[in-house]
């Protein structure tokens, strides 16, 4: 079942973090647009769209991996720890967008090791002459070290299934599309408007709300009640009729009747044969 709340959260997180995308990915988008060798504006636009489809594909794959890891963590009974970590990552994301703390940049260092091997592959696809190379380049681009993407992946891990994590990151990527496409097609005035500090602060405040909501869901009273309810249901299940081994037939060879017991005359008949 699709979690619409998680999808909405992913869209909003992507949209409000897109002011960062204009600063970081906007220059990349402009460079990629200049590298397009297409005979018409329509084909050039199609190639730019394919860039972003490739990028969203990589986000979706990352989300599937994060969701699968989250499913494993849930099975181990450590869901609370996972949600606390996700809340802290969202908090770091909010502080970074607001310009109050840039510690999230340290998280990007983790992705630079993988990027060292992927970057030459992306360079080999330039200049882009068609949609297929654009898809490949966009897929490589999606793995560019980005603390905001890593924070979103932390939230994706709270979805206890690979499909849930994949859908969340797809929604996150879709939320970043307006800013990234603006970087490719919009005028400088529109881009300057999108990079206003007031918009970044609004996104930071929204992320603070998400962080608080996630943390409350992890350690708040509702979480304790949910755990108690699960324990109570498990306890009731263990006392269901038939769960007690003493209620089971003593011998597997006894043939049950409609009431679930051996025939009343079975012992007498057995005794008569003995004599």
Order of alpha helices (4+ residues) and beta strands (2+ residues): alpha-alpha-alpha-alpha-alpha-alpha-alpha-alpha-alpha-alpha-alpha-alpha-alpha
